[in-house]
């Protein structure tokens, strides 16, 4: 049997798995809003990373360069106006294309990228809000 432990300093995490287009993101956003938690769209993170890499000429199989980019990605998710900004430019539409999804699949398969991307995102989120804290 798997042991599940919740450490007091750890933000709560819920993972929702399923096929593309099944409504995972919608359910996760509603759940996060109702619980007062942050919503981390992992698919968007990989899409943004792939987009940023392509804009910088970084090959989508360059693990070390992609991991470094993931740790330092200047991205802002704006829930107020539903924008995703990379270096102050809204890229929400650009990252939701089929090509962006295919590129995201390539970078998401790289273990170093997964560790770097989620470590950076988790650190930023855990500094801003803890369990049960509602956003203003």
N, C-alpha and C positions, 0 to 999 in steps of 0.2 A: 504494500500500500504506500502511496506517495504521501509524504509529510508536507503539509503546507504551514508555513510560519509567516506571520506578519510582524515585521520589526517596527517599533514605534516611530523610527525616523524615516521609514519608507512610505512614499505616497501610494495610495491604493492603485491597483492595476486590474483592468478587466480586458480580456482578449476575446474578440468575436471573430470567428473564422467562418468562411463560406465562399462560395463562388462569386466572381466579379458580377456586379449589378444586382446582387440579392438583397440589398438594403442594409448591409452591415454598418455603413457609415451613418446612415440616417438613424438607426437604432442607437448607435453609440453616442451620437450628438444629443439625442433626446435624453438618454440615460445620464450623460455627463451634466447636462443642464439641470435635470431634476435632482441630482445628488450634489450639485454645486462643485463638481470636479472639473478639472481641465480635460479637454478632448485632444488626444494625440492621433492624428490621421497618419498612420505609418505609410500608407500607400502614397500619400502626398509627399512625405519626406523623401522617399526614393525617387519619385517623379521630379521633385525639385532638384535633388542631387544630380540626377542624370542630365537634366536640362542645364544646370550650372556647369557641369563637366563639359558638355558639348559646346557651350558658349565660350569656354576657356580652352578648348582644344585638347582636353584630357581624354584619352581613350577609355572606353567603358569597361576595360578589363585591367586597368592600372590600379591595383589594389591599394598601394601605399598612397598614391596621389589622391585617390577617391576618399580614402579614410581621413586624410588630412583635410580635404575640402569639407567632408561631413562634420568634422569637429569644429570647423570655423565658418560654417555657412551663414552668411548674413541674411537670414530670412525672418519675416514677421508675418504671423497669421493674425489677421484683423477680424475678429468676430463681429464688430460693429458694422462694417461695410462689406463683409464677406470677401475680402481681398487677401491674396497671398502675395507678399511683396519680397522680391529678391533684389537687394540693393536699391530699394525704393521704387522698383518697377513692378506693377501688378502682372503676375504671370499665371493667374488662375486658369485662364482659358488655354494657354499654351501647354500646361502640364496635364490637361484632361483629354489629350488626343490619343489615338491608338499608337502612334509612333512614340509618344512619351511613355505610355504604358509598357511598350516593348523594351524601351531603353531602361526603364525602372526595374524591370524583371532581371536584366543583366546585372545591374549594380547591386540589387538586393540579394543576389546569390553569392556575393563575396562576403565571407565571414568577417573580415576586418572592417568592412563598411557597416555591417549590421551592428557591430560592437561600438564603433565610433559614432555612428548616427544616433543610436538610442542612448548612449552615455551622455552625449551632448544635450539631446532633447530632454532627457530625464532630469539632468542636473538643472537646466533652466527652469523646468516646471516645478521641481521640488523646492527651489528657492522662492518661488512666487506664491505657492499656496499649498497647504497641507490638507489632510483628509477633512472633508466636511465644510471647508471654507468656501463660501460663496463669492463669486466674482462680483465686483461692484456694478 
